[in-house]
Amino acid sequence: MPFVHVELFEGRTVEQKAAIAREITETIHKHAGAPKTAINVIFTDLPEGTLFQAGEMRKKN
């Protein structure tokens, strides 16, 4: 049962996340042979101020 975790800056719509989840599901199904009903995509919305690269806060674009 594959679990795919996706972390994005907050602000994506439910429709955008659904489209991403569909594409991920198709890819895992195609390349790993997992049944679509067993594939789970989990989104975590990152508020600004929670991601730091090289010690510097990363700001969403």
MMTF fields as JSON, N, C-alpha, C and O atoms, coordinates in Angstrom:
{
  "mmtfVersion": "1.0.0",
  "mmtfProducer": "UNKNOWN",
  "numBonds": 243,
  "numAtoms": 244,
  "numGroups": 61,
  "numChains": 1,
  "numModels": 1,
  "chainsPerModel": [1],
  "groupsPerChain": [61],
  "chainIdList": ["A"],
  "bondAtomList": [4, 2, 8, 6, 12, 10, 16, 14, 20, 18, 24, 22, 28, 26, 32, 30, 36, 34, 40, 38, 44, 42, 48, 46, 52, 50, 56, 54, 60, 58, 64, 62, 68, 66, 72, 70, 76, 74, 80, 78, 84, 82, 88, 86, 92, 90, 96, 94, 100, 98, 104, 102, 108, 106, 112, 110, 116, 114, 120, 118, 124, 122, 128, 126, 132, 130, 136, 134, 140, 138, 144, 142, 148, 146, 152, 150, 156, 154, 160, 158, 164, 162, 168, 166, 172, 170, 176, 174, 180, 178, 184, 182, 188, 186, 192, 190, 196, 194, 200, 198, 204, 202, 208, 206, 212, 210, 216, 214, 220, 218, 224, 222, 228, 226, 232, 230, 236, 234, 240, 238],
  "bondOrderList": [1, 1, 1, 1, 1, 1, 1, 1, 1, 1, 1, 1, 1, 1, 1, 1, 1, 1, 1, 1, 1, 1, 1, 1, 1, 1, 1, 1, 1, 1, 1, 1, 1, 1, 1, 1, 1, 1, 1, 1, 1, 1, 1, 1, 1, 1, 1, 1, 1, 1, 1, 1, 1, 1, 1, 1, 1, 1, 1, 1],
  "groupList": [{"groupName": "MET", "atomNameList": ["N", "CA", "C", "O"], "elementList": ["N", "C", "C", "O"], "formalChargeList": [0, 0, 0, 0], "bondAtomList": [1, 0, 2, 1, 3, 2], "bondOrderList": [1, 1, 2], "singleLetterCode": "M", "chemCompType": "L-PEPTIDE LINKING"}, {"groupName": "PRO", "atomNameList": ["N", "CA", "C", "O"], "elementList": ["N", "C", "C", "O"], "formalChargeList": [0, 0, 0, 0], "bondAtomList": [1, 0, 2, 1, 3, 2], "bondOrderList": [1, 1, 2], "singleLetterCode": "P", "chemCompType": "L-PEPTIDE LINKING"}, {"groupName": "PHE", "atomNameList": ["N", "CA", "C", "O"], "elementList": ["N", "C", "C", "O"], "formalChargeList": [0, 0, 0, 0], "bondAtomList": [1, 0, 2, 1, 3, 2], "bondOrderList": [1, 1, 2], "singleLetterCode": "F", "chemCompType": "L-PEPTIDE LINKING"}, {"groupName": "VAL", "atomNameList": ["N", "CA", "C", "O"], "elementList": ["N", "C", "C", "O"], "formalChargeList": [0, 0, 0, 0], "bondAtomList": [1, 0, 2, 1, 3, 2], "bondOrderList": [1, 1, 2], "singleLetterCode": "V", "chemCompType": "L-PEPTIDE LINKING"}, {"groupName": "HIS", "atomNameList": ["N", "CA", "C", "O"], "elementList": ["N", "C", "C", "O"], "formalChargeList": [0, 0, 0, 0], "bondAtomList": [1, 0, 2, 1, 3, 2], "bondOrderList": [1, 1, 2], "singleLetterCode": "H", "chemCompType": "L-PEPTIDE LINKING"}, {"groupName": "GLU", "atomNameList": ["N", "CA", "C", "O"], "elementList": ["N", "C", "C", "O"], "formalChargeList": [0, 0, 0, 0], "bondAtomList": [1, 0, 2, 1, 3, 2], "bondOrderList": [1, 1, 2], "singleLetterCode": "E", "chemCompType": "L-PEPTIDE LINKING"}, {"groupName": "LEU", "atomNameList": ["N", "CA", "C", "O"], "elementList": ["N", "C", "C", "O"], "formalChargeList": [0, 0, 0, 0], "bondAtomList": [1, 0, 2, 1, 3, 2], "bondOrderList": [1, 1, 2], "singleLetterCode": "L", "chemCompType": "L-PEPTIDE LINKING"}, {"groupName": "GLY", "atomNameList": ["N", "CA", "C", "O"], "elementList": ["N", "C", "C", "O"], "formalChargeList": [0, 0, 0, 0], "bondAtomList": [1, 0, 2, 1, 3, 2], "bondOrderList": [1, 1, 2], "singleLetterCode": "G", "chemCompType": "PEPTIDE LINKING"}, {"groupName": "ARG", "atomNameList": ["N", "CA", "C", "O"], "elementList": ["N", "C", "C", "O"], "formalChargeList": [0, 0, 0, 0], "bondAtomList": [1, 0, 2, 1, 3, 2], "bondOrderList": [1, 1, 2], "singleLetterCode": "R", "chemCompType": "L-PEPTIDE LINKING"}, {"groupName": "THR", "atomNameList": ["N", "CA", "C", "O"], "elementList": ["N", "C", "C", "O"], "formalChargeList": [0, 0, 0, 0], "bondAtomList": [1, 0, 2, 1, 3, 2], "bondOrderList": [1, 1, 2], "singleLetterCode": "T", "chemCompType": "L-PEPTIDE LINKING"}, {"groupName": "GLN", "atomNameList": ["N", "CA", "C", "O"], "elementList": ["N", "C", "C", "O"], "formalChargeList": [0, 0, 0, 0], "bondAtomList": [1, 0, 2, 1, 3, 2], "bondOrderList": [1, 1, 2], "singleLetterCode": "Q", "chemCompType": "L-PEPTIDE LINKING"}, {"groupName": "LYS", "atomNameList": ["N", "CA", "C", "O"], "elementList": ["N", "C", "C", "O"], "formalChargeList": [0, 0, 0, 0], "bondAtomList": [1, 0, 2, 1, 3, 2], "bondOrderList": [1, 1, 2], "singleLetterCode": "K", "chemCompType": "L-PEPTIDE LINKING"}, {"groupName": "ALA", "atomNameList": ["N", "CA", "C", "O"], "elementList": ["N", "C", "C", "O"], "formalChargeList": [0, 0, 0, 0], "bondAtomList": [1, 0, 2, 1, 3, 2], "bondOrderList": [1, 1, 2], "singleLetterCode": "A", "chemCompType": "L-PEPTIDE LINKING"}, {"groupName": "ILE", "atomNameList": ["N", "CA", "C", "O"], "elementList": ["N", "C", "C", "O"], "formalChargeList": [0, 0, 0, 0], "bondAtomList": [1, 0, 2, 1, 3, 2], "bondOrderList": [1, 1, 2], "singleLetterCode": "I", "chemCompType": "L-PEPTIDE LINKING"}, {"groupName": "ASN", "atomNameList": ["N", "CA", "C", "O"], "elementList": ["N", "C", "C", "O"], "formalChargeList": [0, 0, 0, 0], "bondAtomList": [1, 0, 2, 1, 3, 2], "bondOrderList": [1, 1, 2], "singleLetterCode": "N", "chemCompType": "L-PEPTIDE LINKING"}, {"groupName": "ASP", "atomNameList": ["N", "CA", "C", "O"], "elementList": ["N", "C", "C", "O"], "formalChargeList": [0, 0, 0, 0], "bondAtomList": [1, 0, 2, 1, 3, 2], "bondOrderList": [1, 1, 2], "singleLetterCode": "D", "chemCompType": "L-PEPTIDE LINKING"}],
  "groupTypeList": [0, 1, 2, 3, 4, 3, 5, 6, 2, 5, 7, 8, 9, 3, 5, 10, 11, 12, 12, 13, 12, 8, 5, 13, 9, 5, 9, 13, 4, 11, 4, 12, 7, 12, 1, 11, 9, 12, 13, 14, 3, 13, 2, 9, 15, 6, 1, 5, 7, 9, 6, 2, 10, 12, 7, 5, 0, 8, 11, 11, 14],
  "groupIdList": [1, 2, 3, 4, 5, 6, 7, 8, 9, 10, 11, 12, 13, 14, 15, 16, 17, 18, 19, 20, 21, 22, 23, 24, 25, 26, 27, 28, 29, 30, 31, 32, 33, 34, 35, 36, 37, 38, 39, 40, 41, 42, 43, 44, 45, 46, 47, 48, 49, 50, 51, 52, 53, 54, 55, 56, 57, 58, 59, 60, 61],
  "secStructList": [7, 7, 3, 3, 3, 3, 3, 3, 3, 1, 7, 7, 7, 2, 2, 2, 2, 2, 2, 2, 2, 2, 2, 2, 2, 2, 2, 2, 2, 2, 2, 2, 7, 7, 7, 4, 4, 4, 7, 3, 3, 3, 3, 3, 3, 3, 7, 6, 6, 1, 7, 3, 3, 6, 6, 3, 3, 7, 7, 7, 7],
  "xCoordList": [0.849, 0.0, 0.898, 1.35, 1.168, 2.043, 1.433, 0.243, 2.288, 1.942, 2.899, 4.116, 2.367, 3.182, 2.869, 1.723, 3.897, 3.729, 4.209, 5.313, 3.366, 3.685, 3.609, 2.573, 4.709, 4.737, 4.847, 5.751, 3.928, 3.864, 3.591, 2.999, 4.033, 3.58, 2.063, 1.494, 1.416, -0.035, -0.488, 0.27, -1.737, -2.291, -2.825, -3.482, -2.553, -3.118, -4.575, -4.962, -5.385, -6.803, -6.993, -6.096, -8.163, -8.502, -8.448, -8.018, -8.88, -8.858, -7.425, -7.155, -6.513, -5.111, -4.521, -3.815, -4.813, -4.307, -4.89, -4.185, -6.159, -6.788, -6.115, -5.887, -5.793, -5.121, -3.732, -3.33, -3.006, -1.685, -1.818, -1.055, -2.775, -2.98, -3.321, -2.841, -4.141, -4.473, -3.238, -3.043, -2.399, -1.176, -0.217, 0.351, -0.042, 0.828, 0.288, 1.044, -1.019, -1.649, -1.426, -1.072, -1.625, -1.419, 0.024, 0.274, 0.96, 2.373, 2.771, 3.455, 2.348, 2.661, 2.013, 2.643, 0.773, 0.058, 0.8, 1.005, 1.192, 1.845, 3.211, 3.526, 4.021, 5.401, 5.654, 6.644, 4.78, 4.97, 3.955, 4.102, 2.923, 1.919, 0.959, 0.205, 0.979, 0.065, -1.343, -1.52, -2.355, -3.724, -4.03, -3.605, -4.763, -5.072, -5.752, -5.528, -6.572, -7.289, -6.36, -6.77, -5.123, -4.172, -3.201, -2.39, -3.282, -2.33, -2.903, -4.025, -2.114, -2.53, -1.611, -0.389, -2.194, -1.426, -1.817, -2.994, -0.816, -1.055, -0.377, 0.823, -1.151, -0.615, -0.406, -1.239, 0.717, 0.989, 1.212, 2.11, 0.402, 0.542, 1.52, 1.337, 2.553, 3.565, 3.285, 3.296, 3.036, 2.877, 4.228, 5.278, 4.189, 5.432, 6.115, 5.47, 7.425, 8.197, 8.526, 9.08, 8.188, 8.472, 9.53, 9.891, 10.036, 11.064, 12.287, 12.196, 13.421, 14.686, 15.675, 15.859, 16.31, 17.353, 18.646, 18.696, 19.696, 21.0, 20.9, 21.62, 20.008, 19.852, 19.024, 18.878, 18.48, 17.669, 16.226, 15.962, 15.298, 13.881, 13.543, 13.862, 12.902, 12.451, 11.061, 10.181, 10.856, 9.538, 8.876, 9.527, 7.556, 6.83, 6.814, 6.893, 6.71, 6.711, 5.355, 5.182],
  "yCoordList": [-1.172, 0.0, 1.239, 1.658, 1.837, 3.002, 4.234, 4.518, 4.95, 6.248, 7.271, 7.101, 8.325, 9.393, 10.664, 11.109, 11.236, 12.47, 13.647, 13.624, 14.677, 15.862, 17.066, 17.324, 17.796, 19.001, 20.205, 20.281, 21.128, 22.33, 23.533, 23.407, 24.707, 25.902, 25.969, 25.627, 26.405, 26.513, 27.458, 28.318, 27.288, 28.177, 27.454, 28.071, 26.137, 25.39, 25.106, 24.902, 25.094, 24.787, 23.27, 22.497, 22.871, 21.446, 20.866, 19.728, 21.644, 21.174, 20.94, 19.953, 21.827, 21.658, 20.41, 19.635, 20.226, 19.041, 17.771, 16.77, 17.795, 16.624, 16.276, 15.101, 17.282, 17.04, 16.444, 15.515, 16.968, 16.432, 14.99, 14.124, 14.727, 13.38, 12.39, 11.256, 12.81, 11.932, 11.572, 10.414, 12.575, 12.322, 11.395, 10.475, 11.644, 10.783, 9.363, 8.407, 9.221, 7.9, 7.164, 5.985, 7.836, 7.214, 6.749, 5.654, 7.577, 7.246, 6.044, 5.143, 6.024, 4.89, 3.619, 2.562, 3.722, 2.579, 2.05, 0.844, 2.943, 2.557, 1.926, 0.892, 2.532, 2.103, 1.106, 0.375, 1.066, 0.133, -0.997, -1.982, -0.858, -1.905, -1.979, -2.944, -0.983, -0.983, -0.657, 0.18, -1.319, -0.952, 0.468, 0.877, 1.2, 2.593, 2.723, 3.699, 1.752, 1.818, 1.683, 1.968, 1.256, 1.082, 2.249, 2.283, 3.206, 4.321, 5.498, 5.942, 5.989, 7.094, 8.282, 8.143, 9.455, 10.69, 11.604, 11.906, 12.039, 12.851, 14.205, 14.27, 15.284, 16.635, 17.262, 17.132, 17.939, 18.756, 20.178, 20.428, 21.104, 22.512, 23.168, 23.129, 23.765, 24.422, 25.922, 26.605, 26.438, 27.88, 28.56, 27.97, 29.801, 30.548, 30.637, 30.82, 30.505, 30.556, 29.186, 29.072, 28.126, 26.772, 26.053, 24.92, 26.686, 26.058, 26.962, 28.138, 26.395, 27.123, 26.354, 25.15, 27.056, 26.471, 27.199, 28.429, 26.445, 27.024, 28.062, 29.061, 27.818, 28.712, 29.951, 30.789, 30.08, 31.247, 30.836, 29.819, 31.641, 31.325, 31.411, 32.393, 30.382, 30.353, 30.938, 30.538, 31.876, 32.5, 31.953, 31.712, 31.754, 31.277, 32.374, 33.563, 31.936, 32.895, 33.438, 34.256],
  "zCoordList": [0.0, 0.0, 0.0, 1.066, -1.164, -1.22, -0.554, -0.687, 0.163, 0.729, 0.142, 0.226, -0.446, -1.017, -0.243, -0.192, 0.355, 1.129, 0.282, -0.262, 0.178, -0.604, 0.326, 0.938, 0.426, 1.24, 0.308, -0.524, 0.459, -0.368, 0.522, 1.594, 0.061, 0.761, 0.654, -0.382, 1.712, 1.703, 0.602, 0.154, 0.173, -0.833, -2.056, -2.894, -2.178, -3.304, -3.013, -1.862, -4.066, -3.898, -3.81, -4.144, -3.362, -3.325, -4.737, -4.931, -5.709, -7.102, -7.574, -8.259, -7.222, -7.6, -6.946, -7.592, -5.67, -4.963, -5.559, -5.687, -5.923, -6.536, -7.855, -8.142, -8.662, -9.94, -9.708, -10.409, -8.741, -8.405, -7.934, -8.363, -7.061, -6.532, -7.647, -7.637, -8.603, -9.737, -10.543, -10.912, -10.817, -11.588, -10.841, -11.428, -9.551, -8.741, -8.729, -8.9, -8.527, -8.494, -9.805, -9.799, -10.917, -12.232, -12.402, -12.905, -11.986, -12.147, -11.296, -11.78, -10.036, -9.158, -9.71, -9.743, -10.136, -10.714, -11.947, -12.084, -12.824, -14.079, -13.84, -14.43, -12.985, -12.842, -11.715, -11.75, -10.726, -9.613, -9.635, -8.912, -10.465, -10.567, -9.391, -9.264, -8.542, -7.394, -7.872, -8.757, -7.289, -7.656, -7.178, -6.098, -7.989, -7.654, -6.296, -5.579, -5.943, -4.666, -3.46, -2.334, -3.678, -2.575, -2.443, -1.517, -3.367, -3.385, -2.606, -2.853, -1.667, -0.796, -1.0, -0.945, -1.237, -1.382, -0.231, -0.033, 0.525, 1.718, 1.522, 1.259, 1.651, 1.505, 2.875, 3.772, 3.013, 4.188, 3.698, 2.895, 4.178, 3.818, 4.782, 5.999, 4.222, 5.037, 5.117, 4.093, 6.315, 6.433, 6.214, 6.465, 5.746, 5.591, 6.948, 7.981, 6.92, 8.159, 8.706, 9.8, 7.949, 8.433, 7.607, 7.927, 6.55, 5.725, 5.674, 5.322, 6.03, 6.011, 5.148, 5.323, 4.219, 3.382, 3.669, 3.628, 3.959, 4.277, 5.391, 5.388, 6.335, 7.475, 7.226, 8.115, 6.029, 5.68, 5.417, 4.776, 5.919, 5.713, 4.23, 3.561, 3.738, 2.335, 2.274, 3.036, 1.38, 1.216, -0.015, -1.032, 0.078, -1.095, -2.138, -1.83, -3.378, -4.495, -4.758, -5.662]
}
